[in-house]
Amino acid sequence: MSQARLNPHSAAPNAVNAMLELSKFVENSGLERSLLELVKIRASQINGCAYCIHMHVKDARKHGEPEMRLHLLAAWRESPLYSARERAALAWTEALTRLPDTAAPDADYNELSQHFSQEEQVHLTLAITVINSWNRIAVGFRSQHSQE
């Protein structure tokens, strides 16, 4: 386990507060809370961000997300526990999180557009962008999650 490098909020509070405001916008965008938590957890899994996985699993559980869906999230394509809308969001999350490898394929976008309005597509894309940014902050500065 690595040592924390710095506390980004202490080092640059205005920058972190701007990110927090963007996060609040996403939370209030009208997308389902459960969907947003799945997206945050999945992107954080891909990025290897223990701090964010810890936070968002706790949040998802607090809001009633069933344990089995959390356990199977890394293998969501193989599980019937996720709705078509969630599958479209998770595929889009993976495509944008792995952008250099995927180039956001038309098949993923077409599936997304079947289940999300244009405004929701923008909000979901922004949610994915925000969690990827938080992952980079937390991993880059080696943020440490709590022991609980």
C-alpha positions as CSV (number, residue, x, y, z in Angstrom):
1,M,0.0,0.0,0.0
2,S,1.3,3.4,-0.9
3,Q,1.5,6.5,1.3
4,A,-0.8,9.5,0.5
5,R,1.2,12.0,-1.5
6,L,-0.9,15.1,-0.6
7,N,-4.4,16.3,0.3
8,P,-5.8,17.9,-2.9
9,H,-8.4,19.8,-1.0
10,S,-5.8,21.4,1.3
11,A,-3.4,22.1,-1.6
12,A,-5.9,23.6,-4.0
13,P,-9.3,24.1,-2.4
14,N,-10.8,26.2,-5.2
15,A,-10.0,23.6,-7.8
16,V,-11.5,20.8,-5.6
17,N,-14.6,22.9,-4.8
18,A,-15.1,23.4,-8.5
19,M,-15.0,19.6,-9.0
20,L,-17.4,19.2,-6.1
21,E,-19.9,21.6,-7.7
22,L,-19.7,19.6,-11.0
23,S,-20.3,16.4,-8.9
24,K,-23.4,18.1,-7.3
25,F,-24.7,19.0,-10.8
26,V,-24.4,15.3,-11.9
27,E,-26.1,14.1,-8.7
28,N,-29.1,16.4,-9.4
29,S,-29.2,15.8,-13.1
30,G,-32.2,13.5,-12.9
31,L,-30.4,10.2,-13.6
32,E,-31.2,7.5,-11.1
33,R,-29.0,7.4,-8.1
34,S,-28.5,3.6,-8.4
35,L,-27.4,4.0,-12.0
36,L,-25.0,6.7,-11.1
37,E,-23.4,4.6,-8.3
38,L,-23.0,1.6,-10.6
39,V,-21.3,3.9,-13.1
40,K,-19.0,5.4,-10.5
41,I,-18.1,2.0,-9.1
42,R,-17.5,0.4,-12.5
43,A,-15.2,3.3,-13.7
44,S,-13.3,3.2,-10.4
45,Q,-12.8,-0.6,-10.8
46,I,-11.4,-0.1,-14.3
47,N,-9.1,2.7,-13.0
48,G,-8.0,0.8,-9.9
49,C,-9.2,3.5,-7.5
50,A,-9.7,1.9,-4.1
51,Y,-10.6,5.2,-2.5
52,C,-13.6,5.8,-4.9
53,I,-14.6,2.1,-5.0
54,H,-14.8,2.2,-1.2
55,M,-16.8,5.4,-1.1
56,H,-19.3,4.5,-3.8
57,V,-19.9,0.9,-2.6
58,K,-20.7,2.3,0.8
59,D,-23.0,4.9,-0.8
60,A,-24.7,2.3,-3.0
61,R,-25.3,0.0,0.0
62,K,-26.6,2.9,2.1
63,H,-29.2,3.6,-0.7
64,G,-30.3,0.0,-0.9
65,E,-28.3,-1.5,-3.7
66,P,-28.3,-5.3,-3.3
67,E,-25.0,-6.8,-2.4
68,M,-25.0,-9.3,-5.2
69,R,-25.3,-6.6,-7.9
70,L,-22.2,-4.9,-6.3
71,H,-20.3,-8.2,-6.2
72,L,-21.1,-9.0,-9.9
73,L,-20.6,-5.5,-11.3
74,A,-17.1,-6.3,-12.7
75,A,-18.8,-9.1,-14.7
76,W,-22.1,-7.3,-15.5
77,R,-22.1,-8.6,-19.1
78,E,-22.4,-12.1,-17.8
79,S,-25.2,-11.4,-15.2
80,P,-28.9,-11.0,-15.7
81,L,-29.1,-8.7,-12.6
82,Y,-28.8,-5.4,-14.6
83,S,-31.5,-3.8,-16.7
84,A,-31.1,-2.9,-20.4
85,R,-30.7,0.8,-19.4
86,E,-28.0,-0.1,-16.8
87,R,-26.3,-2.3,-19.4
88,A,-26.2,0.6,-21.9
89,A,-24.8,3.0,-19.2
90,L,-22.2,0.5,-18.1
91,A,-21.1,-0.2,-21.7
92,W,-20.8,3.6,-22.3
93,T,-18.9,3.9,-19.0
94,E,-16.4,1.3,-20.1
95,A,-16.1,2.7,-23.6
96,L,-15.3,6.3,-22.3
97,T,-13.1,5.1,-19.4
98,R,-11.0,3.1,-21.9
99,L,-11.3,5.7,-24.6
100,P,-7.8,5.1,-26.1
101,D,-8.7,1.5,-26.7
102,T,-12.3,1.8,-27.7
103,A,-12.8,5.2,-29.5
104,A,-16.4,5.1,-28.1
105,P,-17.8,2.5,-30.6
106,D,-21.0,3.2,-32.6
107,A,-22.5,0.0,-31.2
108,D,-22.2,1.3,-27.6
109,Y,-23.5,4.7,-28.6
110,N,-26.5,3.2,-30.5
111,E,-27.4,1.1,-27.4
112,L,-27.1,4.2,-25.2
113,S,-29.4,6.2,-27.5
114,Q,-32.0,3.4,-27.3
115,H,-32.3,3.9,-23.5
116,F,-31.4,7.6,-22.8
117,S,-32.7,10.9,-24.1
118,Q,-30.2,13.2,-25.6
119,E,-30.1,15.3,-22.5
120,E,-29.6,12.1,-20.4
121,Q,-26.8,11.1,-22.7
122,V,-25.0,14.3,-22.0
123,H,-25.6,14.0,-18.2
124,L,-24.4,10.4,-18.2
125,T,-21.3,11.3,-20.2
126,L,-20.6,14.1,-17.7
127,A,-21.0,11.7,-14.8
128,I,-18.5,9.3,-16.4
129,T,-16.1,12.3,-17.0
130,V,-16.4,13.4,-13.4
131,I,-15.8,10.0,-11.8
132,N,-12.8,9.4,-14.1
133,S,-11.4,12.8,-13.0
134,W,-11.9,11.9,-9.3
135,N,-10.2,8.6,-10.0
136,R,-7.2,10.3,-11.4
137,I,-7.0,12.7,-8.5
138,A,-7.4,10.0,-5.9
139,V,-5.0,7.5,-7.6
140,G,-2.5,10.2,-8.5
141,F,-2.2,11.6,-5.0
142,R,-2.7,8.1,-3.4
143,S,-5.8,9.1,-1.4
144,Q,-6.4,6.6,1.4
145,H,-9.9,5.2,2.1
146,S,-11.0,4.6,5.7
147,Q,-10.7,1.3,7.4
148,E,-14.5,0.9,7.8
